[in-house]
Amino acid sequence: MTDFLKTLGISTNNNGVSTGNNWISSKGEKITSFSPVDGKEIGSVKSADQNSYETVVQQSVEAFKIWQKWPAPRRGEIVRQIGEELRKNKIPLGQLVSYEMGKSLQEGMGEVQEMIDICDFAVGLSRQLHGFTMHSERPGHRMYDQYHPLGVVGIISAFNFPVAVWSWNSMLAWICGNVCIWKPSEKTPLCAVACQKIVQQVFKKNNVPEGVCGLVSGGREVGEWMAADKRIALVSATGSTRMGKAVASVVAERLGKSLLELGGNNAIIITKDADLQIAIVAAVFGAVGTAGQRCTTTRRLIIHEKIYNKFKDLLVHAYGQIKIGNPLNEKNHVGPLIDTDAVNMYLSAIEKCKAEGGKFLVEGGVLKGKGFESGCYVKPCIAEVKNNFEIVQHETFAPILYIMKYKEIEEAIAMQNDVPQGLSSSIITNNLRESELFLSNSGSDCGIANVNIGTSGAEIGGAFGGEKETGGGRESGSDAWKAYMRRQTNTINYTDKLPLAQGIRFDL
């Protein structure tokens, strides 16, 4: 067994169901985790069955009654300690993320750092959960609003960020007074088990109520239970647009709340006034990082016609420098796709692009031979296309970069917006007018719009999320914490009379 697995307490057989401080037996199916790095079996977890799921939810409902009464700064102290434990375990947890998911070691470490950062953010926020005070139109009255926790928050996370996105939700939900139930991706279950073990240490030491941090490993069926469960006030789901629509429909039918972070089809506009060195780094890292398996991956480059050929040559040259291989080797830039199903989707997208008339400047393909035995390593590729190609309108979770040209900035912005998704966007320019137009209400229609940086690499301090088929949710920084709260308006009459609003008289 690899040292980092031992450090995290991961064995060949793991329980995948927990009420927080304790693990729950289950008769659910065994989920076996294979590393896309080398194709080897890492370990397995037992998924939730109906009985164990019910135990976790009931325990969470009871825990909320106690946890919501803890002062927010006291809850923040628990999150602070979790951050400290994550610091201690950053290296082994980052290695596990890299090995089980396939992203580069630097990105695996970076994901754990995001967890640490959101802990720090949440600790400070635990003393700033505020509302507003308003002036009443009635004399002798005070009016204000405040926020209260929702209750049980369900978190459905995706394989590409197996730990960070859970932490974005859970740390904020906890300091707000909620309890959480996590259904991790069945493709990266061991990362979730490792996080649960880290949190358990802190919770037990501080006598946190049993049920504040639930875990229900499993596949689609478990997610369906959560979506339909009236006891779960908010379902936060990260994944494909198809999955998000299904979750949203079921949650809406019971008038629950959903927070959706779905697909992206992100573009960088590269203007004739762009700093091309900045542009090339932003484009290449955005397109090939995590082997194109980020929701914020750069999938389209919209390049001004005057610099199109020059930038195209720079791009092809840069792709020739990319090193593909074992992500635990820090010299490699790109690791494998998550599994062979992802490889097949990648190959299918390439064929569809060619069928529509796409011209490949850098050819794709599956890598074979020594070091590539898992069959999950593919070549990042580049295709010249038109924005209205059907395949370009869809998100392919793989390192396929589409490039196209434009004449006027308004045309470029229209092309950027002319896809169903609306997550992240970027413009590379030294022209103030172009950058301000891009950020105006007639500019990018995405939830994230950047100037002179790429589409990926969002910081904890800003709210993360997108519009249109990306789902409209917001997580992480700014005032995203309000999604985990219910808003209440309060009016207090401190006089001995009862004047009515709008001057209405009701004399008895």
Helices and strands as residue ranges (DSSP letters): H 3-7, E 13-15, E 17-18, E 30-34, E 41-46, H 50-67, H 72-88, H 90-101, H 105-125, E 133-134, E 141-149, E 152-156, H 164-175, E 179-183, H 189-205, E 213-216, H 220-228, E 232-238, H 241-253, E 257-261, E 266-270, H 276-288, G 289-292, E 298-304, H 308-319, H 340-355, E 359-362, E 381-384, E 400-406, H 409-417, E 421-422, E 424-428, H 432-439, E 448-451, E 463-464, E 467-468, E 475-476, G 480-484, E 485-493, G 501-503
